[in-house]
Amino acid sequence: MGKSKTRIFRKGINDQITKITRADAIKETAKLLNLNKTKEARNLITMFGLGAEEILEAGASYESVVALKNLFEN
């Protein structure tokens, strides 16, 4: 984990998730998108640099991923 992510976790910004792997972040993002919690999902997408394909494979709905297409790299 990089210095920035470590610093963010230490500051307590993400109190509900203290330690998270990339695989866990993908699953959590898919779950949040299916629950229409896009703000929390955006945070995980940008923090871990997740791709649309990874999130779709984890079970997120196509419509929710397409709605956030500006976050994903081409």
N, CA, C and O atoms as a GROMACS GRO file, in nm:
protein
  296
    1MET      N    1   0.085  -0.117   0.000
    1MET     CA    2   0.000   0.000   0.000
    1MET      C    3   0.090   0.123   0.000
    1MET      O    4   0.191   0.128   0.070
    2GLY      N    5   0.052   0.221  -0.080
    2GLY     CA    6   0.131   0.342  -0.091
    2GLY      C    7   0.118   0.433   0.029
    2GLY      O    8   0.033   0.413   0.116
    3LYS      N    9   0.203   0.534   0.032
    3LYS     CA   10   0.203   0.627   0.145
    3LYS      C   11   0.070   0.700   0.158
    3LYS      O   12   0.020   0.720   0.269
    4SER      N   13   0.014   0.740   0.046
    4SER     CA   14  -0.110   0.818   0.049
    4SER      C   15  -0.225   0.736   0.108
    4SER      O   16  -0.298   0.784   0.194
    5LYS      N   17  -0.241   0.613   0.061
    5LYS     CA   18  -0.350   0.529   0.112
    5LYS      C   19  -0.332   0.501   0.260
    5LYS      O   20  -0.428   0.504   0.336
    6THR      N   21  -0.208   0.476   0.301
    6THR     CA   22  -0.182   0.451   0.442
    6THR      C   23  -0.218   0.572   0.526
    6THR      O   24  -0.278   0.560   0.632
    7ARG      N   25  -0.182   0.689   0.477
    7ARG     CA   26  -0.212   0.814   0.547
    7ARG      C   27  -0.363   0.835   0.558
    7ARG      O   28  -0.414   0.876   0.663
    8ILE      N   29  -0.435   0.806   0.450
    8ILE     CA   30  -0.580   0.823   0.452
    8ILE      C   31  -0.644   0.732   0.556
    8ILE      O   32  -0.731   0.774   0.632
    9PHE      N   33  -0.600   0.606   0.559
    9PHE     CA   34  -0.656   0.513   0.656
    9PHE      C   35  -0.623   0.555   0.799
    9PHE      O   36  -0.707   0.544   0.888
   10ARG      N   37  -0.500   0.604   0.820
   10ARG     CA   38  -0.461   0.648   0.954
   10ARG      C   39  -0.540   0.769   1.001
   10ARG      O   40  -0.568   0.782   1.120
   11LYS      N   41  -0.577   0.856   0.908
   11LYS     CA   42  -0.652   0.976   0.945
   11LYS      C   43  -0.796   0.942   0.985
   11LYS      O   44  -0.864   1.024   1.045
   12GLY      N   45  -0.842   0.822   0.952
   12GLY     CA   46  -0.975   0.781   0.993
   12GLY      C   47  -1.084   0.821   0.896
   12GLY      O   48  -1.202   0.823   0.933
   13ILE      N   49  -1.048   0.854   0.773
   13ILE     CA   50  -1.149   0.893   0.676
   13ILE      C   51  -1.242   0.776   0.646
   13ILE      O   52  -1.363   0.794   0.633
   14ASN      N   53  -1.186   0.657   0.634
   14ASN     CA   54  -1.266   0.538   0.606
   14ASN      C   55  -1.275   0.452   0.731
   14ASN      O   56  -1.215   0.345   0.737
   15ASP      N   57  -1.348   0.497   0.830
   15ASP     CA   58  -1.359   0.425   0.956
   15ASP      C   59  -1.424   0.288   0.940
   15ASP      O   60  -1.390   0.195   1.015
   16GLN      N   61  -1.515   0.273   0.845
   16GLN     CA   62  -1.585   0.147   0.831
   16GLN      C   63  -1.497   0.040   0.767
   16GLN      O   64  -1.525  -0.079   0.782
   17ILE      N   65  -1.393   0.079   0.696
   17ILE     CA   66  -1.303  -0.017   0.633
   17ILE      C   67  -1.161   0.017   0.675
   17ILE      O   68  -1.103   0.112   0.622
   18THR      N   69  -1.105  -0.059   0.768
   18THR     CA   70  -0.972  -0.025   0.815
   18THR      C   71  -0.863  -0.082   0.726
   18THR      O   72  -0.768  -0.011   0.692
   19LYS      N   73  -0.874  -0.207   0.686
   19LYS     CA   74  -0.778  -0.269   0.595
   19LYS      C   75  -0.857  -0.336   0.484
   19LYS      O   76  -0.953  -0.408   0.510
   20ILE      N   77  -0.815  -0.312   0.362
   20ILE     CA   78  -0.890  -0.368   0.250
   20ILE      C   79  -0.793  -0.403   0.137
   20ILE      O   80  -0.701  -0.328   0.106
   21THR      N   81  -0.817  -0.518   0.077
   21THR     CA   82  -0.737  -0.558  -0.038
   21THR      C   83  -0.807  -0.512  -0.165
   21THR      O   84  -0.922  -0.469  -0.162
   22ARG      N   85  -0.737  -0.520  -0.275
   22ARG     CA   86  -0.796  -0.479  -0.403
   22ARG      C   87  -0.918  -0.566  -0.436
   22ARG      O   88  -1.019  -0.515  -0.483
   23ALA      N   89  -0.908  -0.696  -0.411
   23ALA     CA   90  -1.020  -0.787  -0.438
   23ALA      C   91  -1.141  -0.751  -0.352
   23ALA      O   92  -1.254  -0.753  -0.400
   24ASP      N   93  -1.117  -0.719  -0.226
   24ASP     CA   94  -1.227  -0.677  -0.138
   24ASP      C   95  -1.287  -0.545  -0.185
   24ASP      O   96  -1.408  -0.526  -0.176
   25ALA      N   97  -1.203  -0.455  -0.234
   25ALA     CA   98  -1.251  -0.326  -0.283
   25ALA      C   99  -1.342  -0.344  -0.404
   25ALA      O  100  -1.441  -0.273  -0.419
   26ILE      N  101  -1.308  -0.439  -0.491
   26ILE     CA  102  -1.390  -0.466  -0.609
   26ILE      C  103  -1.527  -0.518  -0.567
   26ILE      O  104  -1.629  -0.474  -0.618
   27LYS      N  105  -1.528  -0.614  -0.474
   27LYS     CA  106  -1.655  -0.671  -0.427
   27LYS      C  107  -1.739  -0.565  -0.356
   27LYS      O  108  -1.860  -0.557  -0.378
   28GLU      N  109  -1.676  -0.484  -0.274
   28GLU     CA  110  -1.748  -0.379  -0.200
   28GLU      C  111  -1.804  -0.275  -0.295
   28GLU      O  112  -1.915  -0.226  -0.275
   29THR      N  113  -1.729  -0.240  -0.399
   29THR     CA  114  -1.776  -0.142  -0.497
   29THR      C  115  -1.898  -0.194  -0.571
   29THR      O  116  -1.995  -0.121  -0.590
   30ALA      N  117  -1.895  -0.321  -0.612
   30ALA     CA  118  -2.010  -0.381  -0.680
   30ALA      C  119  -2.133  -0.379  -0.590
   30ALA      O  120  -2.244  -0.350  -0.634
   31LYS      N  121  -2.112  -0.412  -0.463
   31LYS     CA  122  -2.223  -0.412  -0.368
   31LYS      C  123  -2.281  -0.271  -0.349
   31LYS      O  124  -2.402  -0.252  -0.347
   32LEU      N  125  -2.191  -0.172  -0.336
   32LEU     CA  126  -2.236  -0.034  -0.317
   32LEU      C  127  -2.311   0.018  -0.440
   32LEU      O  128  -2.411   0.088  -0.426
   33LEU      N  129  -2.264  -0.017  -0.559
   33LEU     CA  130  -2.332   0.028  -0.680
   33LEU      C  131  -2.471  -0.034  -0.692
   33LEU      O  132  -2.565   0.031  -0.736
   34ASN      N  133  -2.484  -0.160  -0.652
   34ASN     CA  134  -2.615  -0.225  -0.656
   34ASN      C  135  -2.711  -0.166  -0.554
   34ASN      O  136  -2.833  -0.175  -0.570
   35LEU      N  137  -2.656  -0.105  -0.448
   35LEU     CA  138  -2.739  -0.040  -0.346
   35LEU      C  139  -2.758   0.110  -0.373
   35LEU      O  140  -2.815   0.182  -0.291
   36ASN      N  141  -2.710   0.156  -0.489
   36ASN     CA  142  -2.720   0.297  -0.532
   36ASN      C  143  -2.646   0.392  -0.437
   36ASN      O  144  -2.690   0.505  -0.415
   37LYS      N  145  -2.536   0.348  -0.382
   37LYS     CA  146  -2.452   0.433  -0.298
   37LYS      C  147  -2.330   0.473  -0.381
   37LYS      O  148  -2.219   0.424  -0.358
   38THR      N  149  -2.353   0.562  -0.476
   38THR     CA  150  -2.248   0.595  -0.574
   38THR      C  151  -2.135   0.676  -0.514
   38THR      O  152  -2.021   0.664  -0.560
   39LYS      N  153  -2.161   0.756  -0.413
   39LYS     CA  154  -2.054   0.837  -0.354
   39LYS      C  155  -1.946   0.749  -0.292
   39LYS      O  156  -1.827   0.771  -0.314
   40GLU      N  157  -1.989   0.649  -0.214
   40GLU     CA  158  -1.894   0.557  -0.153
   40GLU      C  159  -1.822   0.474  -0.258
   40GLU      O  160  -1.703   0.447  -0.248
   41ALA      N  161  -1.897   0.432  -0.361
   41ALA     CA  162  -1.838   0.353  -0.469
   41ALA      C  163  -1.734   0.434  -0.545
   41ALA      O  164  -1.629   0.382  -0.581
   42ARG      N  165  -1.764   0.562  -0.570
   42ARG     CA  166  -1.668   0.650  -0.639
   42ARG      C  167  -1.536   0.658  -0.562
   42ARG      O  168  -1.429   0.656  -0.622
   43ASN      N  169  -1.545   0.669  -0.431
   43ASN     CA  170  -1.425   0.677  -0.349
   43ASN      C  171  -1.337   0.554  -0.366
   43ASN      O  172  -1.215   0.566  -0.379
   44LEU      N  173  -1.397   0.436  -0.366
   44LEU     CA  174  -1.320   0.313  -0.383
   44LEU      C  175  -1.264   0.301  -0.524
   44LEU      O  176  -1.152   0.256  -0.542
   45ILE      N  177  -1.343   0.341  -0.623
   45ILE     CA  178  -1.298   0.332  -0.762
   45ILE      C  179  -1.175   0.419  -0.784
   45ILE      O  180  -1.078   0.375  -0.845
   46THR      N  181  -1.179   0.542  -0.734
   46THR     CA  182  -1.067   0.632  -0.755
   46THR      C  183  -0.948   0.595  -0.668
   46THR      O  184  -0.834   0.612  -0.710
   47MET      N  185  -0.971   0.546  -0.548
   47MET     CA  186  -0.861   0.511  -0.458
   47MET      C  187  -0.781   0.393  -0.512
   47MET      O  188  -0.658   0.393  -0.506
   48PHE      N  189  -0.850   0.292  -0.564
   48PHE     CA  190  -0.783   0.172  -0.610
   48PHE      C  191  -0.765   0.167  -0.762
   48PHE      O  192  -0.702   0.074  -0.812
   49GLY      N  193  -0.817   0.264  -0.835
   49GLY     CA  194  -0.805   0.264  -0.980
   49GLY      C  195  -0.874   0.147  -1.045
   49GLY      O  196  -0.819   0.083  -1.135
   50LEU      N  197  -0.994   0.118  -1.000
   50LEU     CA  198  -1.067   0.001  -1.049
   50LEU      C  199  -1.119   0.024  -1.190
   50LEU      O  200  -1.148   0.136  -1.230
   51GLY      N  201  -1.130  -0.085  -1.264
   51GLY     CA  202  -1.181  -0.079  -1.400
   51GLY      C  203  -1.325  -0.125  -1.406
   51GLY      O  204  -1.374  -0.197  -1.319
   52ALA      N  205  -1.393  -0.083  -1.511
   52ALA     CA  206  -1.534  -0.117  -1.528
   52ALA      C  207  -1.552  -0.268  -1.541
   52ALA      O  208  -1.646  -0.325  -1.485
   53GLU      N  209  -1.463  -0.333  -1.614
   53GLU     CA  210  -1.474  -0.477  -1.635
   53GLU      C  211  -1.463  -0.554  -1.504
   53GLU      O  212  -1.536  -0.652  -1.482
   54GLU      N  213  -1.372  -0.512  -1.416
   54GLU     CA  214  -1.356  -0.578  -1.287
   54GLU      C  215  -1.483  -0.568  -1.204
   54GLU      O  216  -1.524  -0.664  -1.140
   55ILE      N  217  -1.543  -0.452  -1.206
   55ILE     CA  218  -1.663  -0.430  -1.125
   55ILE      C  219  -1.782  -0.507  -1.182
   55ILE      O  220  -1.863  -0.561  -1.107
   56LEU      N  221  -1.791  -0.512  -1.314
   56LEU     CA  222  -1.899  -0.589  -1.376
   56LEU      C  223  -1.885  -0.738  -1.346
   56LEU      O  224  -1.984  -0.805  -1.319
   57GLU      N  225  -1.763  -0.789  -1.349
   57GLU     CA  226  -1.740  -0.930  -1.318
   57GLU      C  227  -1.773  -0.961  -1.172
   57GLU      O  228  -1.806  -1.075  -1.140
   58ALA      N  229  -1.764  -0.862  -1.086
   58ALA     CA  230  -1.794  -0.883  -0.944
   58ALA      C  231  -1.944  -0.882  -0.916
   58ALA      O  232  -1.987  -0.914  -0.806
   59GLY      N  233  -2.024  -0.844  -1.016
   59GLY     CA  234  -2.169  -0.853  -1.000
   59GLY      C  235  -2.244  -0.722  -1.000
   59GLY      O  236  -2.364  -0.720  -0.970
   60ALA      N  237  -2.179  -0.613  -1.032
   60ALA     CA  238  -2.250  -0.485  -1.038
   60ALA      C  239  -2.338  -0.481  -1.163
   60ALA      O  240  -2.308  -0.546  -1.263
   61SER      N  241  -2.446  -0.406  -1.156
   61SER     CA  242  -2.534  -0.395  -1.271
   61SER      C  243  -2.469  -0.309  -1.378
   61SER      O  244  -2.396  -0.214  -1.349
   62TYR      N  245  -2.497  -0.343  -1.502
   62TYR     CA  246  -2.438  -0.272  -1.616
   62TYR      C  247  -2.476  -0.125  -1.614
   62TYR      O  248  -2.392  -0.039  -1.642
   63GLU      N  249  -2.600  -0.095  -1.582
   63GLU     CA  250  -2.649   0.043  -1.581
   63GLU      C  251  -2.574   0.129  -1.480
   63GLU      O  252  -2.543   0.245  -1.508
   64SER      N  253  -2.546   0.073  -1.362
   64SER     CA  254  -2.477   0.152  -1.260
   64SER      C  255  -2.332   0.178  -1.298
   64SER      O  256  -2.278   0.283  -1.264
   65VAL      N  257  -2.270   0.086  -1.368
   65VAL     CA  258  -2.132   0.106  -1.412
   65VAL      C  259  -2.127   0.207  -1.527
   65VAL      O  260  -2.038   0.292  -1.530
   66VAL      N  261  -2.221   0.198  -1.619
   66VAL     CA  262  -2.225   0.293  -1.732
   66VAL      C  263  -2.250   0.434  -1.681
   66VAL      O  264  -2.201   0.530  -1.740
   67ALA      N  265  -2.325   0.448  -1.574
   67ALA     CA  266  -2.352   0.580  -1.518
   67ALA      C  267  -2.225   0.647  -1.467
   67ALA      O  268  -2.219   0.770  -1.458
   68LEU      N  269  -2.124   0.568  -1.434
   68LEU     CA  270  -1.998   0.621  -1.382
   68LEU      C  271  -1.885   0.611  -1.485
   68LEU      O  272  -1.768   0.609  -1.448
   69LYS      N  273  -1.920   0.604  -1.612
   69LYS     CA  274  -1.820   0.581  -1.715
   69LYS      C  275  -1.710   0.687  -1.720
   69LYS      O  276  -1.600   0.658  -1.768
   70ASN      N  277  -1.737   0.806  -1.672
   70ASN     CA  278  -1.634   0.911  -1.674
   70ASN      C  279  -1.520   0.884  -1.575
   70ASN      O  280  -1.414   0.945  -1.587
   71LEU      N  281  -1.540   0.794  -1.479
   71LEU     CA  282  -1.435   0.762  -1.382
   71LEU      C  283  -1.334   0.661  -1.435
   71LEU      O  284  -1.221   0.654  -1.387
   72PHE      N  285  -1.376   0.582  -1.533
   72PHE     CA  286  -1.292   0.474  -1.581
   72PHE      C  287  -1.205   0.519  -1.696
   72PHE      O  288  -1.245   0.600  -1.780
   73GLU      N  289  -1.083   0.462  -1.699
   73GLU     CA  290  -0.991   0.496  -1.807
   73GLU      C  291  -1.032   0.421  -1.933
   73GLU      O  292  -1.090   0.313  -1.927
   74ASN      N  293  -1.002   0.479  -2.045
   74ASN     CA  294  -1.036   0.414  -2.174
   74ASN      C  295  -0.926   0.323  -2.218
   74ASN      O  296  -0.938   0.260  -2.324
   0.00000   0.00000   0.00000
